[in-house]
């Protein structure tokens, strides 16, 4: 019996030490996990596409990078139009494809399968206004008058109640999501590019050209409207947020940020930030966009509008 006591004591001591070691290892692992969870993200992302969405993504991108949690992330934003954004994100050249239209609308026929690979992240609603040079003398146009202007049937402002001045069309290229939205919801038809019309991709340049060119007409997202141009009413309905929310003003679309498959950790953090209350109630409203949550109507890929 005298020999067994030391053995038992030593065994108990070994067990205590083993349990203590296990406990320490568990604590160390927990601290490591905690540190990893709170570790600042690092990496980069490239968002390409819609120039109508570009001002919002650029501003939010700057705020995102200024946040200490995301200081290690580099956000790059480029325009090029919705078609370019969808093509580049589908091809892997961009992390996010910014678009004013559903991917199914742009990527058709041979590219239809590519559209199925993309995941839609809707971050806001964009509304588009017909705009003209301030000298035209016109403040409202009917749908038919706009079709006649952009199809070349009407060539002088005096034919639609304005001054005697030639109409100069500032249009967007075929890759533009803004053009797609304008043709689908303002004109109700596609129109051919007319000889003498100016084609310009950048919304900022469109605003400058319309503001400085006598007799000019174009169309811009609400976020680009200012006192340098004249916002024209659509069938007498003013281009303002309140009318878009109720569905009374029809020229609007969702702003999409597409990813090819599920986004990685960095891209997901940015997309989550885009739809945060801070951004939706701040930057989105400030820049003339509309939080999708405020809309009293919804619209599907086929353009069907339903009241909520």
N, C-alpha and C positions, 0 to 999 in steps of 0.2 A: 504494500500500500504506500509506503514512503516513496517508492520510485514512481508511482502513478501521478502523485500530486504535481510535481514540477512539470510533467508532460502535459497534464491537463491545463495548467496555468500558461504554459508556453503556447499551447494550442489556442487558448482563448485570446491571448495577446496577439497572436498571428491573425486571428479572425478579426479582431478590432482594428488592427492596422490595415488589413485588406479592405474592410468596409470603409475606413477613413480615406484610403487611397481612391476607392471607387467614388466616394462622395466628392472628393476634390476633383477627380476627372470629370464628373458630371457637371460640377460648377464651372469648370474651365470651359467645357463645351457649350454650356448655356451662355456664358459671357461672349464666346466667340460668335454664336448665332445672333445674339443681340447686336453685336458690333456690325456683323454682316448686314443685318436688317436695316440698320440706321446708316449704313455706309452710303455716301453720296454717289449718285450715278455718274458714269462717265461714258463718253462715246460721241457719236455724231449722227445726224439724220438730215436727209435732203427731201424737201417737199417741193414738187414741181406742178405747174398747171395753171388753173384759172387765175386771170388777172383781176377778176371781180372779187375773188376771195383773198387775193394776195395781201392787201393792206392789213386785214385782220390777222392772218397767219404771221406776217412780219412783226406786227406789234406784240402779239402774244408770245412769239418766239423770243423777243428781246426781254420781256418780263420773265419768261421761263428761265433763261440763262442767267438772269440777275438773282434768281432765288438760290440761296446757299445750297439747297438740296440738289440742284441741277447745274451747279456752277461748272461741273466737269463735262457738260454736254454742249456740243456745238450744233446749233440749228441753222440750216441754210435754206433760203426760200427763193425760188425762181418762178417766173411767169411762163409764157409760152402757149397758154390756152388749155382748155380742158382736155382736148384730144391728145395734146402732147403729154399732159400729166398722166392720163390713163395709159397711154402707150408706154411711157417710161416706167411707171410702177409695175405694169404687167411684164415688161422686159427685164426688170431688176435694176434699171439704171437709177431709180429713185425709190426712197422708202415710203413716200406718201404721194399719191396722185390727187391733186386738188381739182375738183370738177363742179361745174354748175349743173350738170346733167347726170342722170343715172348712167352707169357704165353700160347697161344693156342698150341704151339709146345710141351711144357712140361706137361701141365695139360690136359690130354686127357681122353677119355672114361668116367669113373665114375667121374672124376674131371673136365670135360668139362664145366659144369655149373659154377664151381668155377672161371674158367678163365674169364667168362663173367662179374663177379662182380668186376674184377680188372681194374683199370684205368692206362693206359700206359703213362709214362712220359719219353720220350727219351732225354737223356742228352749228348750223344756223340756217336762216332763210335769207335769200337775197332777192330784192325787188329791183326791177329795171324800169327806168323812165325814158320816154322819148325826149330828146333835148334838141334845142336849136340855138342858133346865134340870136342874140337879144334884139336884133333889128328886124326880125321877120314879120312882126305884127300879128302873130298867131299864138294863142294860148291853149287851144284845144283842137284835137283832130279825132275824127271817127276812125274806126277800124278800116273801113273801105278807103278813106283818104290816105291812110298810111300805106295800105297795099298799093294804091295807085302811085304814090310817091316812090316807094322802093322798087316798084316794077317798071318805072319810067313813063307811066301814062300821064302823070302830072309832073311838070318840070318847072313851074313858076309858082311862087308863093301866092300870087294874086288869084290863082285857081282854087285856093282853099281859104280865101278870106284875108290874105295878108298883103304885103306890099308887092310892087312890081319888081321882083328880083328873082334871078335864076336860083333854083334849088341845087345845092351842092351836097351830095350824099357822102357821109363818112361811115363806111360799113366795116364790119369785122370779117376776117378770113373764115373759111369753112371749118377750121379746127376750133373756133371759139365757142365755148359753152354759152357765153352771153348772147352770141348770135343765134344759137339753137333755141335758147329760151325766148328770145325776142320773136323769132319767126313762128315758133309753136304757139305762144300765148298772146302775142300782140297782133301778128298778121294772120295766123292760122294757116299759113302756107309758106313753102320755101320760095325764095326769089333768086334769080340769077344775078351775078355781079354785072353791073352796068358799065359801059364805056364811060370814062370820065369820073367814075366814083373813086373815092379815096379808100383804100383798104389799110386798116391799121389795127394791130393786135393790142397794143398797150392802151388800157383805159385812160391812163393819165394823158397820153398823147391825143386820144380822141377828144377829151375835154378841152385840151389846148387848141386843137384844130377847129372845133366847133365854135369855141369862144372867139377865135381870131379871124375866122373865114366868113365874110358876108354871105348870107343865104344858106349857111351850112345846117345840116340836120344829122343826128346820130342817135345813139341810145347808150345809156350808162347805168351802172348799178347805183342805188341811192347813196352808197358810201362815197361816190365821186361828185355828187351834186354840190354846187356852190353858186355864188352870185355872178360868176363869169359867164354863165350860160342860162338859158331859159328852159325850165322843166315844163313840158307840155302835158296837159290833161288828156287822159284816154277816154274817149266818149263822154267827156265832161266830168270824169272822176279824177280827182286830184291825186297825184303821185305822192302819197304819204303813208307812213307806217300804219296808222289806224285803219285805213282802207284796205291795206294788204291783210291785216290780221283777220278782218271780217270776211275776206274773200271778195269784197266789192271791186277791188283793183286786181285784175287777173294776171298781170305780168310779173310773176315771181317764180322762184325755184328753190329747192333745198341746196345748201352748200355741203358737198360731200368731200371727205378726206379718205380716199381708198388705200387699203394696204393689200399686198398680195399674201393671202393667208393671214394667220394671226400675227399681230405685230410683236416685235421683240420687246425686251424690257424698257429700253430707252424710248422707242416710238410709242409704246403703250402709255408711258408716263406723260408724254407730251399730249397725246390724244385725250387722256383723262383730264389734264390741265385745261384743255380747250373747252371742255364741257363742264368745268367746275362753276360753282355759283359766282365766284369772283370774276371770271371771264365772261360768263353769260350775262350777268347783270351789269357788268362794267364795260369791258372792251367791245363786246358785240353791239350793245346799244349805243355806245359812244361813237362808233364808226358807221352807224346807219344801217346795220344789219338787224335782224329780228331773231330773238331766241325762239327756236321751234316750239318750245313749251307754251309760248304766248299765242300761237296760232289757234284760231277757232275753227279752222278747216284743215284737212289733210289732202294731199295729192299723191296719186300713185304714179308708176312709171308710164302709164298710158295717158296721163293727164287728167284722169277722173278726180274731181274734187268732191269731198264728203265733209259734211259738218260734223264736228266732234260731239 
